[in-house]
Amino acid sequence: MRVYVSSPAPVGQYPGILFYSDIYQLGSPIARLADRIAGYGYVVAAPEIFHRLEPIGAAIAPDDLGRLRGNDNASRTAIADYDADAEAVLDFLKKDETVMPDKIGTMGFCIGGHLAFRAAFNENVKASVCCYPTDIHNGKLGKGTADTLKRVAELQGELFLLFGTLDPHIPEAGRTQIIQELVKTGVSHRVSLYEANHTFMRDDGDRFDPVATDTAWAEITTFLHQVLG
């Protein structure tokens, strides 16, 4: 599994972040997001989520054909494989000498937001940032049905969920369902809503919203600093 790693330039130890892309894997827009969070003082490890199906280094074009290809890859990947990959990268971060092993978080976008949520079932994860996480509310992730929402009580770290109110992939009812489950189980969390569309933080498409993105980054970095330092 190829993993893109972005780290702060000064030598030292930093908190680690398991960083998930959207269905288009690690193209330039996602690499820029990973580099940006690394610049705030984190070692960021971003795996190629479809490494079992795509050639090493494959970045999927964010067009109509690419959307079909990415969604097909997503549906053909076993949920157990997603989980195994999360454990592998978290183990990699925990053992890396530049990472503080007791300060590890996750972050992801779209399907990656869902994967970041699931990766937080690992007891070593202290903070998770889930940007417009798709299909947590309905269990659509890969082969079979994901039990993500049913396992919310297993979360021990803190969650930050970001949603766009204009996002057709995560309707208001879906957002409400997720939030209600977090409240019911007593999981420490915060939620921010933006008047923006799906993938509003991705800077290469017509849904990019720089104003909402700037606000989101300010909240994300504040959250991570408060939880991980």
Backbone as numpy.savetxt, mean C-alpha at the origin, in Angstrom:
# Nx Ny Nz CAx CAy CAz Cx Cy Cz
11.88 -12.76 -6.54 11.02 -11.58 -6.54 11.91 -10.33 -6.54
11.82 -9.56 -7.61 12.58 -8.32 -7.68 11.96 -7.29 -6.75
12.80 -6.61 -5.95 12.34 -5.59 -5.02 13.12 -4.31 -5.27
12.41 -3.23 -5.51 13.03 -1.92 -5.67 13.22 -1.32 -4.29
14.45 -0.96 -3.96 14.77 -0.41 -2.64 15.24 1.02 -2.79
14.63 1.91 -2.03 15.02 3.32 -2.02 15.31 3.71 -0.58
16.48 4.33 -0.37 16.93 4.63 0.99 17.43 6.06 1.09
17.41 6.63 2.29 18.02 7.94 2.49 19.52 7.89 2.21
20.08 8.99 1.74 21.51 9.02 1.40 22.43 8.90 2.61
22.17 9.63 3.72 23.10 9.52 4.86 23.13 8.11 5.43
24.32 7.65 5.77 24.47 6.33 6.38 23.82 6.34 7.76
23.08 5.29 8.07 22.44 5.21 9.36 21.38 4.13 9.38
20.58 4.13 10.43 19.46 3.21 10.56 18.17 4.01 10.50
17.19 3.46 9.79 15.92 4.14 9.58 14.77 3.16 9.72
13.56 3.67 9.96 12.39 2.79 9.89 12.25 2.21 8.48
11.63 1.05 8.37 11.45 0.40 7.07 10.00 0.43 6.63
9.79 0.52 5.32 8.44 0.54 4.75 8.32 -0.51 3.65
7.40 -1.45 3.81 7.00 -2.34 2.73 6.03 -1.56 1.86
6.42 -1.31 0.61 5.72 -0.37 -0.25 5.12 -1.10 -1.45
3.80 -0.95 -1.63 3.10 -1.67 -2.70 2.64 -0.73 -3.81
2.86 -1.18 -5.04 2.39 -0.46 -6.21 0.91 -0.74 -6.46
0.40 -0.11 -7.51 -0.91 -0.45 -8.03 -0.75 -1.59 -9.04
-1.74 -1.85 -9.85 -1.69 -2.99 -10.78 -0.67 -2.82 -11.90
-0.10 -1.62 -12.02 0.85 -1.37 -13.11 2.30 -1.63 -12.70
2.49 -2.12 -11.50 3.81 -2.46 -10.97 4.70 -1.21 -10.85
6.02 -1.40 -11.01 6.96 -0.37 -10.59 7.43 0.52 -11.75
6.47 1.21 -12.37 6.83 2.21 -13.37 7.30 3.49 -12.72
7.62 4.49 -13.52 8.19 5.74 -13.01 7.30 6.45 -11.98
5.96 6.53 -12.19 5.14 7.23 -11.20 5.20 6.58 -9.81
5.21 5.25 -9.77 5.26 4.56 -8.48 6.66 4.67 -7.88
7.70 4.57 -8.71 9.07 4.72 -8.21 9.27 6.11 -7.60
8.67 7.13 -8.21 8.77 8.48 -7.66 8.11 8.56 -6.29
6.98 7.89 -6.13 6.30 7.87 -4.83 7.16 7.17 -3.78
7.79 6.06 -4.18 8.67 5.34 -3.25 9.87 6.20 -2.87
10.46 6.88 -3.86 11.61 7.74 -3.59 11.22 8.90 -2.67
10.02 9.39 -2.87 9.58 10.53 -2.06 9.47 10.15 -0.59
8.85 9.03 -0.31 8.73 8.65 1.10 10.08 8.30 1.69
10.98 7.74 0.88 12.34 7.45 1.36 13.04 8.74 1.76
12.76 9.82 1.03 13.40 11.09 1.32 13.03 11.67 2.67
11.97 11.15 3.28 11.58 11.59 4.62 12.25 10.78 5.72
13.12 9.84 5.31 13.87 9.09 6.31 13.39 7.67 6.53
13.11 6.96 5.43 12.65 5.58 5.53 13.35 4.72 4.49
13.64 3.47 4.84 14.11 2.50 3.86 12.87 1.85 3.25
12.69 2.05 1.95 11.47 1.62 1.27 11.77 0.42 0.38
11.02 -0.65 0.55 11.19 -1.86 -0.25 9.88 -2.14 -1.00
9.95 -2.05 -2.33 8.75 -2.19 -3.17 8.87 -3.43 -4.05
8.13 -4.49 -3.77 8.21 -5.71 -4.58 7.39 -5.60 -5.86
7.78 -6.38 -6.86 6.95 -6.53 -8.05 5.85 -7.53 -7.71
4.63 -7.04 -7.59 3.56 -7.87 -7.04 3.13 -9.00 -7.97
3.44 -8.89 -9.28 3.06 -9.93 -10.22 4.28 -10.67 -10.76
5.29 -10.86 -9.92 6.55 -11.46 -10.37 6.38 -12.91 -10.82
5.32 -13.56 -10.41 5.09 -14.94 -10.86 4.56 -15.00 -12.30
4.03 -13.87 -12.78 3.37 -13.85 -14.08 4.05 -12.95 -15.10
4.75 -11.94 -14.63 5.38 -10.98 -15.52 6.90 -11.17 -15.54
7.57 -10.78 -16.64 9.03 -10.83 -16.67 9.62 -9.88 -15.62
10.80 -10.20 -15.15 11.48 -9.33 -14.18 11.64 -7.93 -14.76
11.30 -6.94 -13.98 11.44 -5.55 -14.42 10.29 -5.03 -15.25
9.22 -5.81 -15.40 8.10 -5.38 -16.25 7.27 -4.31 -15.54
7.13 -3.17 -16.22 6.21 -2.12 -15.77 5.08 -2.06 -16.79
3.85 -2.17 -16.33 2.70 -2.23 -17.22 2.24 -0.82 -17.57
1.98 -0.58 -18.84 1.54 0.74 -19.28 0.15 1.05 -18.72
-0.06 2.26 -18.20 -1.36 2.60 -17.62 -2.38 3.03 -18.66
-2.63 2.15 -19.63 -3.64 2.42 -20.65 -4.69 1.33 -20.59
-5.60 1.31 -21.57 -6.69 0.35 -21.53 -6.19 -1.09 -21.56
-5.23 -1.38 -22.43 -4.68 -2.74 -22.49 -3.93 -3.08 -21.21
-3.19 -2.10 -20.69 -2.46 -2.33 -19.45 -3.38 -2.59 -18.28
-4.53 -1.90 -18.27 -5.50 -2.12 -17.19 -6.03 -3.54 -17.24
-6.33 -4.02 -18.44 -6.79 -5.41 -18.59 -5.71 -6.38 -18.14
-4.47 -6.11 -18.54 -3.35 -6.98 -18.18 -3.11 -6.99 -16.67
-3.12 -5.81 -16.07 -2.90 -5.74 -14.63 -4.00 -6.41 -13.83
-5.25 -6.17 -14.23 -6.37 -6.80 -13.52 -6.37 -8.31 -13.70
-5.96 -8.77 -14.89 -5.86 -10.21 -15.12 -4.79 -10.83 -14.22
-3.65 -10.16 -14.12 -2.60 -10.63 -13.22 -3.09 -10.69 -11.78
-3.82 -9.66 -11.40 -4.31 -9.59 -10.02 -5.24 -10.76 -9.72
-6.12 -11.08 -10.66 -7.11 -12.15 -10.43 -6.48 -13.54 -10.50
-5.33 -13.65 -11.15 -4.68 -14.96 -11.31 -3.67 -15.25 -10.20
-3.44 -14.32 -9.31 -2.48 -14.52 -8.22 -3.21 -15.01 -6.98
-2.74 -16.08 -6.40 -3.36 -16.63 -5.20 -3.17 -15.69 -4.02
-4.19 -15.57 -3.19 -4.10 -14.72 -2.01 -2.96 -15.17 -1.11
-2.76 -16.48 -1.01 -1.67 -17.01 -0.19 -0.31 -16.56 -0.73
-0.20 -16.37 -2.05 1.06 -15.89 -2.63 1.30 -14.42 -2.29
0.25 -13.61 -2.34 0.38 -12.23 -1.89 0.89 -12.18 -0.45
0.29 -13.00 0.40 0.66 -13.01 1.82 2.10 -13.49 2.02
2.49 -14.51 1.26 3.86 -15.03 1.38 4.88 -13.97 0.96
4.56 -13.22 -0.09 5.47 -12.17 -0.54 5.61 -11.09 0.52
4.51 -10.75 1.18 4.56 -9.75 2.25 5.49 -10.21 3.37
5.35 -11.46 3.77 6.21 -11.97 4.84 7.67 -11.95 4.42
7.95 -12.26 3.15 9.33 -12.29 2.67 9.96 -10.90 2.72
9.23 -9.88 2.27 9.80 -8.53 2.26 9.90 -7.97 3.67
8.93 -8.26 4.51 9.02 -7.81 5.90 10.22 -8.46 6.60
10.46 -9.72 6.31 11.63 -10.41 6.88 12.92 -9.78 6.36
12.95 -9.44 5.07 14.09 -8.77 4.46 14.38 -7.45 5.16
13.33 -6.65 5.39 13.51 -5.37 6.06 14.00 -5.54 7.49
13.40 -6.48 8.19 13.74 -6.68 9.59 15.21 -7.07 9.77
15.77 -7.79 8.78 17.14 -8.27 8.88 18.16 -7.31 8.28
17.69 -6.30 7.55 18.60 -5.36 6.91 19.25 -4.47 7.97
20.56 -4.32 7.89 21.29 -3.57 8.91 20.99 -2.08 8.89
20.40 -1.57 7.80 20.06 -0.16 7.75 18.65 0.13 8.25
17.94 -0.91 8.67 16.54 -0.77 9.11 16.42 -1.01 10.61
15.66 -0.15 11.27 15.32 -0.37 12.68 14.28 -1.48 12.74
14.62 -2.66 13.25 13.71 -3.81 13.15 12.41 -3.66 13.93
12.39 -2.74 14.88 11.18 -2.55 15.67 10.34 -1.39 15.16
10.72 -0.84 13.99 9.98 0.28 13.40 9.73 0.00 11.92
8.73 -0.81 11.66 8.42 -1.21 10.29 6.96 -0.90 9.99
6.74 -0.35 8.79 5.39 -0.02 8.36 5.12 -0.53 6.95
3.90 -0.30 6.48 3.51 -0.66 5.12 2.81 0.52 4.49
2.84 0.55 3.16 2.16 1.61 2.41 1.83 1.08 1.03
0.65 1.45 0.50 0.30 0.96 -0.82 -0.84 1.74 -1.44
-1.00 1.52 -2.76 -1.96 2.26 -3.56 -2.86 1.29 -4.32
-4.16 1.56 -4.31 -5.15 0.74 -5.02 -5.09 -0.72 -4.50
-4.78 -1.69 -5.37 -4.61 -3.05 -4.88 -3.50 -3.09 -3.85
-2.50 -2.24 -4.04 -1.41 -2.16 -3.07 -1.85 -1.66 -1.72
-2.90 -0.82 -1.70 -3.46 -0.39 -0.42 -4.09 -1.55 0.32
-4.77 -2.43 -0.43 -5.33 -3.64 0.16 -4.21 -4.54 0.68
-3.16 -4.71 -0.12 -2.04 -5.56 0.29 -1.32 -4.98 1.51
-1.20 -3.66 1.57 -0.58 -3.02 2.74 -1.41 -3.27 3.99
-2.73 -3.27 3.83 -3.66 -3.56 4.93 -3.45 -4.99 5.42
-3.40 -5.94 4.47 -3.21 -7.35 4.84 -1.84 -7.59 5.46
-0.82 -6.93 4.94 0.52 -7.12 5.48 0.60 -6.68 6.94
-0.30 -5.80 7.33 -0.31 -5.32 8.72 -0.82 -6.38 9.70
-1.28 -7.52 9.20 -1.61 -8.61 10.12 -0.34 -9.16 10.78
0.82 -8.89 10.18 2.09 -9.28 10.78 2.33 -8.42 12.02
2.67 -9.07 13.12 2.80 -8.36 14.39 3.94 -7.35 14.40
4.87 -7.45 13.45 5.99 -6.51 13.41 5.62 -5.17 12.78
4.47 -5.10 12.12 4.06 -3.88 11.45 3.41 -2.93 12.44
3.99 -1.75 12.58 3.48 -0.77 13.55 2.58 0.28 12.91
2.75 0.54 11.61 1.97 1.58 10.95 1.69 1.17 9.51
0.47 1.46 9.05 0.10 1.13 7.66 -0.64 2.31 7.04
-0.20 2.68 5.84 -0.85 3.73 5.07 -1.49 3.08 3.85
-2.81 3.15 3.76 -3.54 2.50 2.67 -4.24 3.57 1.83
-3.67 3.84 0.66 -4.19 4.88 -0.22 -5.21 4.29 -1.18
-6.44 4.77 -1.09 -7.58 4.26 -1.85 -7.49 2.76 -2.08
-7.51 1.98 -0.96 -7.35 0.52 -1.05 -8.59 -0.15 -1.64
-8.41 -0.85 -2.73 -9.56 -1.44 -3.42 -9.96 -2.79 -2.83
-11.26 -3.03 -2.80 -11.87 -4.34 -2.59 -11.65 -4.95 -1.20
-11.27 -4.15 -0.23 -11.27 -4.66 1.14 -12.71 -4.98 1.55
-13.62 -4.13 1.11 -15.02 -4.27 1.53 -15.72 -5.47 0.91
-15.24 -5.94 -0.27 -15.94 -7.05 -0.92 -15.10 -8.31 -1.08
-13.84 -8.27 -0.65 -13.00 -9.48 -0.65 -12.40 -9.85 -1.98
-12.50 -8.98 -3.00 -11.92 -9.28 -4.31 -10.44 -8.90 -4.31
-9.58 -9.91 -4.37 -8.15 -9.63 -4.36 -7.41 -10.49 -5.37
-7.58 -11.78 -5.31 -6.93 -12.69 -6.24 -7.83 -13.88 -6.45
-7.24 -15.07 -6.54 -8.05 -16.28 -6.63 -8.80 -16.47 -5.33
-10.07 -16.72 -5.41 -10.86 -16.92 -4.21 -11.34 -15.59 -3.66
-11.73 -15.61 -2.39 -12.23 -14.41 -1.72 -11.34 -14.09 -0.52
-10.88 -12.86 -0.45 -9.99 -12.45 0.64 -10.78 -12.28 1.93
-10.19 -12.70 3.03 -10.83 -12.60 4.34 -10.36 -11.37 5.11
-9.90 -10.35 4.38 -9.27 -9.19 5.00 -10.16 -8.54 6.06
-11.40 -8.25 5.69 -12.28 -7.54 6.61 -12.62 -8.39 7.83
-12.69 -9.71 7.64 -13.01 -10.58 8.76 -11.86 -10.67 9.77
-10.66 -10.30 9.35 -9.48 -10.44 10.21 -9.03 -9.12 10.84
-9.85 -8.10 10.73 -9.46 -6.77 11.20 -8.99 -6.79 12.65
-9.62 -7.61 13.47 -9.25 -7.65 14.90 -7.81 -8.10 15.13
-7.18 -8.70 14.11 -5.78 -9.15 14.26 -4.79 -7.99 14.18
-5.23 -6.85 13.69 -4.32 -5.72 13.51 -3.86 -5.18 14.85
-2.55 -5.07 15.01 -1.99 -4.56 16.26 -1.38 -3.17 16.11
-1.06 -2.80 14.87 -0.47 -1.48 14.63 -1.54 -0.44 14.39
-1.11 0.71 13.87 -2.02 1.81 13.59 -2.23 1.94 12.08
-3.44 2.30 11.69 -3.82 2.41 10.28 -4.15 3.84 9.91
-3.77 4.21 8.68 -4.21 5.47 8.09 -4.79 5.15 6.72
-6.09 5.37 6.56 -6.78 5.08 5.31 -7.12 6.39 4.60
-6.81 6.46 3.30 -7.10 7.63 2.49 -8.03 7.24 1.36
-9.13 7.99 1.21 -10.11 7.69 0.17 -10.45 8.95 -0.62
-10.76 8.76 -1.90 -11.33 9.83 -2.71 -12.83 9.68 -2.77
-13.55 10.74 -2.49 -15.02 10.64 -2.47 -15.60 10.47 -3.87
-14.78 10.72 -4.92 -15.24 10.54 -6.30 -14.77 9.22 -6.89
-14.25 8.36 -6.05 -13.68 7.09 -6.48 -14.78 6.06 -6.73
-14.99 5.63 -7.99 -16.06 4.66 -8.26 -15.73 3.26 -7.78
-14.47 2.99 -7.51 -14.07 1.63 -7.12 -14.27 1.37 -5.62
-14.38 2.44 -4.85 -14.62 2.30 -3.40 -15.79 3.20 -3.04
-17.02 2.73 -3.22 -18.19 3.56 -2.96 -18.33 3.90 -1.48
-19.16 4.85 -1.21 -19.36 5.29 0.18 -19.76 4.12 1.09
-20.61 3.24 0.58 -21.02 2.09 1.39 -19.84 1.20 1.74
-18.90 1.05 0.79 -17.71 0.25 1.05 -16.81 0.90 2.09
-16.62 2.21 1.96 -15.81 2.94 2.96 -16.43 2.80 4.35
-17.74 2.97 4.41 -18.43 2.89 5.70 -18.28 1.51 6.31
-18.37 0.48 5.50 -18.23 -0.89 5.99 -16.86 -1.12 6.63
-15.82 -0.64 5.97 -14.46 -0.79 6.50 -14.30 -0.04 7.82
-14.76 1.20 7.83 -14.59 2.04 9.02 -15.38 1.47 10.20
-16.58 1.00 9.94 -17.39 0.42 11.01 -16.71 -0.79 11.64
-16.07 -1.60 10.81 -15.39 -2.78 11.33 -14.18 -2.38 12.17
-13.47 -1.35 11.76 -12.32 -0.87 12.54 -12.78 -0.32 13.89
-13.88 0.41 13.87 -14.41 0.96 15.12 -14.88 -0.16 16.04
-15.59 -1.13 15.48 -16.14 -2.23 16.27 -15.05 -3.04 16.96
-13.94 -3.23 16.26 -12.86 -4.06 16.81 -11.86 -3.26 17.64
-12.00 -1.93 17.62 -11.12 -1.11 18.44 -9.72 -0.92 17.88
-9.53 -1.14 16.59 -8.23 -0.95 15.96 -7.92 0.54 15.87
-6.71 0.92 16.23 -6.30 2.33 16.16 -6.19 2.75 14.70
-6.95 3.77 14.33 -6.97 4.16 12.92 -7.36 5.62 12.77
-7.04 6.13 11.61 -7.54 7.44 11.20 -7.90 7.36 9.72
-8.85 8.18 9.32 -9.35 8.16 7.93 -9.39 9.59 7.41
-8.93 9.78 6.18 -9.04 11.08 5.52 -9.76 10.91 4.19
-10.69 11.81 3.92 -11.44 11.82 2.66 -11.03 13.04 1.85
-10.88 12.84 0.54 -10.50 13.92 -0.36 -11.51 13.97 -1.50
-11.86 15.15 -1.94 -12.76 15.27 -3.08 -11.94 15.02 -4.35
-11.66 13.74 -4.58 -10.77 13.34 -5.66 -11.16 11.96 -6.17
-10.62 11.62 -7.33 -10.94 10.35 -7.99 -9.99 9.26 -7.54
-10.19 8.07 -8.07 -9.27 6.97 -7.83 -7.89 7.33 -8.40
-6.83 6.82 -7.79 -5.44 7.05 -8.20 -5.09 8.54 -8.28
-5.66 9.35 -7.40 -5.43 10.79 -7.49 -3.99 11.19 -7.14
-3.20 10.25 -6.58 -1.82 10.57 -6.26 -0.84 10.16 -7.36
-1.34 9.51 -8.40 -0.49 9.08 -9.50 -0.37 10.22 -10.51
0.86 10.69 -10.79 1.04 11.96 -11.50 1.11 11.84 -13.02
0.70 10.71 -13.59 0.81 10.54 -15.04 -0.54 10.38 -15.73
-1.62 10.72 -15.06 -2.94 10.52 -15.66 -3.86 11.70 -15.42
-5.03 11.67 -16.06 -5.95 12.79 -15.94 -6.69 12.83 -14.61
-6.51 11.79 -13.80 -7.14 11.80 -12.47 -6.22 12.35 -11.40
-5.00 12.68 -11.78 -4.05 13.24 -10.82 -4.58 14.55 -10.26
-4.56 14.66 -8.93 -5.01 15.87 -8.25 -3.87 16.37 -7.36
-3.09 17.35 -7.83 -1.92 17.79 -7.06 -2.28 18.43 -5.73
-3.42 19.09 -5.65 -3.81 19.72 -4.39 -4.12 18.65 -3.34
-4.95 17.68 -3.73 -5.26 16.59 -2.80 -4.01 15.80 -2.46
-3.13 15.62 -3.45 -1.90 14.87 -3.22 -1.01 15.56 -2.20
-0.85 16.86 -2.33 -0.01 17.59 -1.37 -0.57 17.47 0.04
-1.89 17.58 0.16 -2.53 17.44 1.48 -2.32 16.03 2.02
-2.48 15.04 1.14 -2.30 13.65 1.56 -0.88 13.39 2.03
0.11 13.89 1.30 1.50 13.68 1.69 1.80 14.31 3.05
1.25 15.48 3.31 1.47 16.12 4.61 0.91 15.25 5.73
-0.27 14.67 5.48 -0.89 13.82 6.51 -0.16 12.49 6.64
0.27 11.93 5.52 0.98 10.64 5.56 2.29 10.76 6.32
3.07 11.77 5.99 4.38 11.92 6.64 4.23 12.25 8.13
3.20 13.00 8.47 2.94 13.29 9.89 2.58 12.00 10.63
1.71 11.21 10.03 1.30 9.93 10.64 2.50 9.01 10.84
3.30 8.83 9.81 4.45 7.93 9.92 5.46 8.44 10.95
5.65 9.74 10.98 6.59 10.30 11.96 6.08 10.07 13.38
4.77 10.21 13.57 4.21 10.03 14.92 4.32 8.58 15.38
4.13 7.65 14.45 4.11 6.23 14.83 5.50 5.59 14.79
6.26 5.90 13.72 7.56 5.26 13.55 8.74 6.14 13.92
8.52 7.46 13.91 9.63 8.37 14.22 10.40 8.74 12.97
